């Protein structure tokens, strides 16, 4: 009899325990990133980050015309990780130039100096080292790992405008382009 009472008592505990049990859900938050194959980490390496230009109004080339001499030259190379270097060697990396363009033809950098002493009717042209003009919007050279790109800058007289002496300021951004 003691065994029967003990069995009955244990059974009632299990039934009571099951009646009072509560289910509790849990949430697992899952985050991640799916990446495309690496394009490589490329960095533009100009030979200088600041260029000072000086010239005289009577020596300014006309916008989009050849320059008899180049005031300032600089070189541009691109370096990076192994994937970038492989792409450069395969001819699949180039550069492009951007900046605020002029209000005449839109082919050279504008003078962004708006102070009282700012030059008028002038911009900054991008040139090959032989003095031939390069259009800031369309010049997209392919990078060659063995040879840096040599470029020049020169103040130019904007087409249809009369230059006035004064200060000039422009900024040129050089970006990596995947080909």
N, C-alpha and C positions, 0 to 999 in steps of 0.2 A: 504494500500500500504506500509505503514511504516513497518507493520508486515511482509509482504512478503519480503521486502528488508532485514529486520533483520534476517529472517529465512534463506534467501539465503546467507547472510554474515556469519552466524554461521555455516551453512553447509560447506561452502568453507574453514573455519578455521579447521574443523574436517578432511576434505579431505586433506588439506595441512599438518596438523599435522600427519596424518596417512602416508602420502607419505614421510615425513622426519623422521619417527621413525626407529630406528635401534635395532635389537635384539642383546643382549649381553649375551653370555654364561657364566656360572660360573662352576668352578671345585671344588669338595669336595675331598680332599685327605684323604684316609682311611688307617689307620695302626692299627695293633693289633698283639697279640700273642696268639696262641692256645697251651695250655700246656697239657702235659700228666698228669695223676694223680700223685700227689706228691710221690716221692720216700723217702721223709724225708731228713732232713739235719743232716748228721752224721759227727762227728769229732773224729779223732784218738787222744787219750790222753796217750802218753807215760809218764812213771814216771820220765824220764830225757830226755834231748835233747842233751847231750854231755857225752861221755864216754871215759875215758883214760885207755888204756891197757898197761901193762908192763909185760914182761916175758923174759925168757932166752931161747936161741936157743935149749939147751939140754932138755927143758921141753915142747917143742911144740908138740902137737898131730899131727898125719898125717892127711891130708885132708880127710874128710868123715869118720874119725875114732872117737871113743869115747874120751872124755877128762876126765882125772883123777880129775881135779878140774876146776871150772869155775871162771875166773878172775872177771868178772863183770856181774851182773844180773840187769834186769830191767823188768817192767811190762807194759802191754799195755791194755787199756780199750777203749771202744768206747762209746761216749755219743752223745746226740743230742736232736732234738725236739721230740714231742710225736709220730709222725709217725715213726721216726727212732727207738725210744725205743720200740714201738709195734713190729717192724720188728726184733729187737734184741731178744725180748722175744719169738718170733715165730721161732727163729733159722734161720732167713733169711739174716743175715749180717755176713760177715767174713772179714778177712784182708789178704792182700798179701804183700810180701816184694820185693822190687826192688832195684837195685843198679848196679854199674859196677862189673861184675863178673870176676873171675880169668881166666887166660889163660891156666890152666891145665885141670881141669874137668868142670869148669863153675858152680860149686856148692856153692862157698863161695865168699865173697866180695874181690875184688882185692885191692892191695895196689896202690892207685892212686897218691902217692907221687913220683914224677919223679926227685926230686932234687938229687944233688950229694951225699947227706947223706941218701938216701932212702934205706930201707931194701929190699932185693931181695929174691925171692923164698918163700914168705909168703903171706898169706891172712888173712881175718877175718872170722871165722866160726860162724854160728848161732847154738845155742845149746838149748836143753831142760835143765831144771835145774838139771836133774840127769846126765848130761854130754853126753847124746846121741845127735849125730849130726842131724841137720835139713837142708835139701836142700833149699837154698835161692829161687830157682826157683819153687819148687813144694809145699812147706809148706803153706797151706791155712787154718788156724784154723777158726772155727765158733766162733763168739763172744757169750759169756754167760754173761748176765748182772750182775749175782751174783758173778762171779769169774773173776778177771783179768788174762790175759795170762802172765805167767812168763817165761822169756827167758834169755839166757846167751850169751855172746860173748867171743871168745878166738882166739888169733892168732894161725894160723895153718901153718904147712909146706906143701907147694903145692906138689902134687904128681909128681914125676919125677924131682924135682928141689932141689937144695941145698940151704938152707937158709943162708942168710948173714945178719948180724946185721945192724940196721939202723932205720930210722924213718918210721912210717907207718901212712897212712891216708886213711880212707874209709868213705863212707856215705851210710846210710840205709834209704830208703823211705818206709813208712808204709802206705798203701792205703786201703780204704774201698772197699769191694766187695759185691755187691748185689747178693744174692743166690736165 
